[in-house]
Amino acid sequence: MSQNRSSNNLVAPRSSAALEQLKFEVAQELGITLSPDGYQGNKTSYENGSIGGYITKRLVTLAEQQLAGQFQ
């Protein structure tokens, strides 16, 4: 996995592998090739932001679906 210099702490630390996989899936859907060694410094801010934005959108959608199922 790539070096993470973020100060963000995961609520579920065991989810990091799933989030990493999701990052590669989203990048592939957007037609962006990610480096397997984790270095993304050669990507534009737009490309990296697009990946992060779509990941967030997908996670929010999944959470909404789970919450909708709980309250029905």
C-alpha positions as CSV (number, residue, x, y, z in Angstrom):
1,M,0.0,0.0,0.0
2,S,1.1,3.6,-0.6
3,Q,2.7,5.7,2.0
4,N,-0.1,7.7,3.7
5,R,1.0,11.1,5.0
6,S,-2.6,12.1,5.8
7,S,-3.5,13.0,9.4
8,N,-7.0,11.5,8.8
9,N,-7.7,8.5,11.0
10,L,-9.9,5.7,9.7
11,V,-12.9,4.9,11.8
12,A,-12.5,1.2,10.7
13,P,-8.8,0.7,10.2
14,R,-9.3,-2.8,8.7
15,S,-11.2,-1.1,5.8
16,S,-8.0,0.4,4.3
17,A,-7.5,-2.6,1.8
18,A,-11.1,-2.1,0.6
19,L,-10.6,1.6,0.2
20,E,-7.4,1.0,-1.7
21,Q,-9.3,-1.4,-4.0
22,L,-12.1,1.1,-4.5
23,K,-9.5,3.7,-5.5
24,F,-8.2,1.5,-8.3
25,E,-11.7,0.6,-9.4
26,V,-12.8,4.3,-9.6
27,A,-9.6,5.3,-11.4
28,Q,-10.1,2.6,-14.0
29,E,-13.7,3.7,-14.5
30,L,-12.5,7.2,-15.1
31,G,-9.7,6.0,-17.5
32,I,-6.9,7.1,-15.1
33,T,-4.0,4.8,-14.7
34,L,-2.6,4.6,-11.2
35,S,0.9,3.6,-10.3
36,P,1.0,0.3,-8.5
37,D,3.8,1.6,-6.2
38,G,1.4,4.2,-4.8
39,Y,3.2,7.3,-6.1
40,Q,0.6,9.6,-7.7
41,G,2.7,12.8,-7.9
42,N,2.7,12.6,-11.7
43,K,-1.1,13.0,-11.7
44,T,-2.9,16.3,-12.0
45,S,-4.9,17.8,-9.2
46,Y,-8.0,17.3,-11.4
47,E,-7.3,13.6,-11.8
48,N,-6.6,13.0,-8.1
49,G,-9.6,15.1,-7.1
50,S,-11.9,13.3,-9.5
51,I,-10.9,9.9,-8.0
52,G,-11.5,11.2,-4.5
53,G,-14.8,12.8,-5.4
54,Y,-16.1,9.6,-7.0
55,I,-15.0,7.5,-4.1
56,T,-16.8,9.9,-1.7
57,K,-19.9,9.8,-3.9
58,R,-19.9,6.0,-4.0
59,L,-19.4,5.7,-0.2
60,V,-22.3,8.2,0.5
61,T,-24.5,6.2,-1.9
62,L,-23.7,2.9,-0.1
63,A,-24.4,4.5,3.3
64,E,-27.7,5.9,2.1
65,Q,-28.7,2.5,0.8
66,Q,-27.8,0.9,4.1
67,L,-29.7,3.5,6.1
68,A,-32.7,3.2,3.9
69,G,-32.7,-0.6,4.5
70,Q,-32.6,-0.1,8.3
71,F,-35.6,2.1,8.4
72,Q,-38.0,0.2,6.2
